[in-house]
Amino acid sequence: MESAVILAAVAGAAAVLLALRLWIVLHSRGVVPRKSLSLMVVAGSGGHTTEILRLLEYLSNAYSPRHYIIADTDEMSAQKISSFELNRADRELHTRFPKYYIHRIPRSREVQQPWLSTVLSTLYSMWLSFPLTYQVKPDLVRMPITPADHS
């Protein structure tokens, strides 16, 4: 009986905190028109980087700066992103210096990595990605859609 009361109290406290957070977000200062929105892009690897860059081709320069997150061992994605941004700058005559950043974090799972160690490497990647997200404070986060997401 006591455990049910404790569980109900914890659930009630969580509901109150969630409601308070929602109220704070919805009643924060008024909407201020801005010239640009910060965009965080999780690039993935291989075909995922190509897929996400195809989507970004159609975004205006209002999505600036662009922060790309890639694995620390993924040189191919870094090259694709740099090439994409330079080509974009060439097309946009008023953009001499494109505002983009490439951030590297450890890959959460390598190919052929044992599943048991995947838990630790994923936790390590998350440990480093949360402060990065807090530092960048993006207005919009975009991740590629994987085949598993289509089902």
Buried (B, 14 or more C-beta within 10 A) or exposed (E): EEEEEEEEEEEEEEEEEEEEEEEEEEEEEEEEEEEEBBBBBBBBBEEBBBBBBEEBEEBEBEBBBBBBBBBEEBEEBBEBBBEBBEEBBEEEEEBEEBBBEBBBBBBBBEEEEEEEEEEEBBEBBEEEBEEBBEEBEBEEBBBBEEEEEEE
